[in-house]
């Protein structure tokens, strides 16, 4: 039987840490009723650091952690964060040369996509209050907070991935 790879354990620790940060700290940082989303930032950072597949995987697991903490339909966060992490990975790997500011823009766009998808799918699943003017405030707060937090979260994702495929950066 194979032991659990260190990368899986490290990402599990990051997801638990992000969930605790979300519940204990970020939920208190309200700006016009909107809060930053640590789990979404983690999904986007994983995509930026390790590509589409890792972003999708970490996004799915982060979304499941979110689904355990909110009263929206179960699986909604998992699907939306999967898409946001995969989009961040695809956009980052498509760049020939990446700069920090470009990484921050990619992270903000991916987060806005994830929040928009969450609201749209939530509305389709019977949560009619998700679409409205307040959605723009939520998108703005999440975009700015994701752009600010993606670099430290990316550093944590590099730590989690340090034992993973060492040729991945050469293939990007």
C-alpha positions as CSV (number, residue, x, y, z in Angstrom):
1,X,0.0,0.0,0.0
2,X,1.4,3.4,-1.0
3,X,1.7,6.1,1.7
4,X,-0.2,9.3,1.1
5,X,2.1,11.7,-0.9
6,X,3.4,14.7,1.0
7,X,1.8,17.0,-1.5
8,X,-1.7,15.7,-0.7
9,X,-1.1,16.2,3.1
10,X,0.4,19.6,2.6
11,X,-2.6,20.8,0.4
12,X,-5.0,19.3,3.0
13,X,-3.3,21.4,5.7
14,X,-3.6,24.5,3.5
15,X,-7.3,23.9,2.8
16,X,-8.0,23.4,6.6
17,X,-5.9,26.5,7.3
18,X,-7.8,28.5,4.7
19,X,-11.1,27.3,6.0
20,X,-10.2,28.3,9.6
21,X,-8.9,31.7,8.3
22,X,-12.2,32.2,6.4
23,X,-14.4,31.4,9.4
24,X,-12.3,33.1,12.1
25,X,-10.8,36.1,10.4
26,X,-12.1,36.9,6.9
27,X,-15.8,36.6,7.9
28,X,-15.2,39.5,10.2
29,X,-13.7,41.7,7.5
30,X,-17.0,42.9,5.9
31,X,-17.0,45.6,3.3
32,X,-20.6,46.5,2.5
33,X,-21.7,43.0,3.4
34,X,-19.0,41.3,1.3
35,X,-16.1,39.3,2.6
36,X,-12.8,38.1,1.1
37,X,-12.7,34.4,0.3
38,X,-9.6,32.5,1.5
39,X,-10.7,29.2,-0.1
40,X,-11.1,30.8,-3.5
41,X,-7.7,32.5,-3.2
42,X,-6.2,29.1,-2.4
43,X,-7.8,27.5,-5.5
44,X,-6.6,30.3,-7.7
45,X,-3.1,30.3,-6.2
46,X,-2.8,26.6,-6.8
47,X,-3.8,27.0,-10.4
48,X,-1.3,29.9,-10.9
49,X,1.6,27.9,-9.3
50,X,1.0,24.4,-10.6
51,X,-1.3,24.6,-13.6
52,X,-4.8,23.7,-14.6
53,X,-5.1,20.2,-13.2
54,X,-3.8,21.2,-9.7
55,X,-5.9,24.3,-9.7
56,X,-9.0,22.3,-10.5
57,X,-8.2,19.6,-7.9
58,X,-7.4,22.1,-5.1
59,X,-10.4,24.2,-6.2
60,X,-12.7,21.2,-6.0
61,X,-11.5,20.3,-2.5
62,X,-11.6,24.0,-1.3
63,X,-15.1,24.3,-2.7
64,X,-16.2,21.2,-0.8
65,X,-14.8,22.8,2.4
66,X,-16.8,25.9,1.6
67,X,-19.9,23.8,1.0
68,X,-19.6,22.4,4.5
69,X,-19.7,25.9,6.0
70,X,-22.5,27.6,4.0
71,X,-26.2,26.8,3.4
72,X,-26.1,26.9,-0.4
73,X,-26.8,23.7,-2.4
74,X,-24.0,21.2,-1.7
75,X,-21.5,20.9,-4.5
76,X,-22.0,24.5,-5.8
77,X,-18.8,25.8,-4.3
78,X,-16.9,22.7,-5.5
79,X,-17.9,23.2,-9.1
80,X,-17.3,26.9,-9.1
81,X,-14.0,26.8,-7.3
82,X,-12.9,24.0,-9.6
83,X,-13.6,26.2,-12.6
84,X,-11.8,29.2,-11.1
85,X,-8.7,27.2,-10.2
86,X,-8.6,25.7,-13.6
87,X,-9.1,29.0,-15.3
88,X,-6.2,30.6,-13.3
89,X,-4.0,27.7,-14.3
90,X,-4.9,27.9,-17.9
91,X,-4.4,31.7,-18.1
92,X,-1.1,31.6,-16.2
93,X,0.4,28.8,-18.3
94,X,-0.7,30.6,-21.5
95,X,1.5,33.5,-20.6
96,X,4.9,33.5,-22.2
97,X,6.4,35.6,-19.5
98,X,4.7,36.2,-16.2
99,X,5.1,39.2,-13.9
100,X,3.7,39.7,-10.4
101,X,1.2,42.3,-11.5
102,X,0.0,40.0,-14.3
103,X,-0.4,37.1,-11.8
104,X,-2.5,39.4,-9.6
105,X,-4.7,40.4,-12.6
106,X,-5.1,36.7,-13.6
107,X,-6.0,35.9,-10.0
108,X,-8.6,38.7,-9.8
109,X,-10.2,37.7,-13.1
110,X,-10.4,34.0,-12.1
111,X,-11.9,35.0,-8.7
112,X,-14.6,37.2,-10.4
113,X,-15.3,34.3,-12.8
114,X,-15.7,31.9,-9.8
115,X,-18.0,34.3,-7.9
116,X,-20.1,35.0,-11.0
117,X,-20.4,31.3,-11.8
118,X,-21.4,30.7,-8.1
119,X,-24.2,33.3,-8.3
120,X,-25.4,32.2,-11.7
121,X,-25.5,28.5,-10.9
122,X,-27.0,29.3,-7.4
123,X,-29.8,31.2,-9.1
124,X,-30.4,28.3,-11.4
125,X,-30.6,26.0,-8.4
126,X,-33.2,28.1,-6.6
127,X,-31.2,30.7,-4.8
128,X,-32.8,33.8,-6.5
129,X,-31.2,36.3,-4.1
130,X,-27.7,35.6,-5.5
131,X,-28.2,37.8,-8.6
132,X,-28.6,41.5,-7.9
133,X,-26.7,44.7,-7.4
134,X,-24.9,43.4,-4.3
135,X,-23.2,40.8,-6.6
136,X,-21.1,43.6,-8.1
137,X,-19.9,44.6,-4.6
138,X,-19.1,41.0,-3.8
139,X,-17.2,40.6,-7.1
140,X,-15.2,43.8,-6.4
141,X,-14.2,42.8,-2.8
142,X,-13.3,39.3,-3.8
143,X,-11.3,40.5,-6.8
144,X,-9.3,43.0,-4.9
145,X,-8.7,40.7,-1.9
146,X,-7.7,37.9,-4.2
147,X,-5.2,40.1,-6.1
148,X,-3.7,41.2,-2.8
149,X,-3.5,37.7,-1.2
150,X,-2.6,35.5,-4.2
151,X,1.2,36.1,-3.9
152,X,1.4,34.9,-0.2
153,X,-1.0,32.0,-1.0
154,X,1.1,31.1,-4.1
155,X,4.2,30.9,-1.8
156,X,2.3,28.4,0.4
157,X,1.3,26.4,-2.7
158,X,4.9,26.3,-3.8
159,X,5.7,24.8,-0.4
160,X,3.0,22.2,-0.8
161,X,4.2,21.3,-4.3
162,X,7.9,21.2,-3.5
163,X,8.1,17.4,-3.7
164,X,5.9,17.2,-6.8
165,X,7.0,16.9,-10.4
166,X,10.2,19.0,-10.6
167,X,10.0,19.3,-14.4
168,X,6.6,21.0,-14.4
169,X,8.1,24.6,-14.6
170,X,10.2,23.5,-17.6
171,X,7.1,22.2,-19.4
172,X,5.1,25.4,-18.9
